[in-house]
Amino acid sequence: MHRRQLILSGLAATAGAAGLSACATNGQAGDPNYPIASDQQAQAYTADELVAAGSRELGIAAEAIGGAIERIFAEQGDRPTAYIAGEEGSGAAGIGLRYGRGALHMKDLSASQEVFWQGISIGWDVGGNASRVFTLVYGLFHPDMIYRRYPGVEGSAYLVGGLGVNYQRADGIVLAPIRTGVGLRLGANVGTMAYSRQRNLLPF
């Protein structure tokens, strides 16, 4: 999907969501059961594998993304079992929205699996931007475990070599999105981020 379309869809949805509550419950009808406790085996990626994949997917030098991945590895103290490569657009007018689309990669999968995400935040910025995203995923042992709501950001967002990094955490799964570009809206506090099999207009 073109980045311009992502920006426009994010801004359009922001206007429609301005009157909606930014709060949502941490479960929704039809959510699958996540086999977190029953299945805890998956092949992990090395830092070198992720640097190569991230450089390719984001279109940047290996040295640039290497610093961000090295810091995430140091903070998490483990190796990720999956990664998501994709693009996203966001817009804000008091209430901020973020929409993205990408592919989930796991060593145990014969092919990548499509994933969409949408989130809502309360912030003070106005405007829109688009960026490529490379997300390290920890604690994911089955691809269907990704499809759920992550109620907020764990820790503060920060910049490493011009790349934005933050954390999303729920039920033992940790996502560490790495975003390219400037204007990353790192000051906005994400209220909820939902990952789904298809695109949803409402970010809950």
NORKA-V248350 format. One line per field, one symbol per residue. ss: DSSP state (2 for helix, 1 for strand, 0 for the rest). psi: psi as a letter, one per 40 degrees, with the letter a starting at -180 (. if undefined). burial: # if it has 16 or more other C-alpha atoms within 10 Angstrom, else .. Layout:
BEGIN
ss: ???
psi: ???
burial: ???
END
This chain:
BEGIN
ss: 002222222222222220000000000000000000000000000022222222222200022222222222222200000111111111111111111111111000000011111111111111111111111111000022220011001000011100111001110011111110000000001111111100000000
psi: hiddddddddddddddedeiieiiifiihehihhfddehfhihiiidddddddddddefiidddddddddddddddfiiieiihhaiiiiiigdhiihhihahhhidehdiihiiiihiiihaeihaiiiiihhhhhiehehdeddgahheahhiiiihhfehhhaihhhfehhhghhiiiifefeehhhdihhhidihhdhf.
burial: ..#..######.###.#....#...........#.......#.##.#..##.###.##...#.###.##..##.....############################.....#.##########....###########################..#.....########..########...###.#########.....###
END
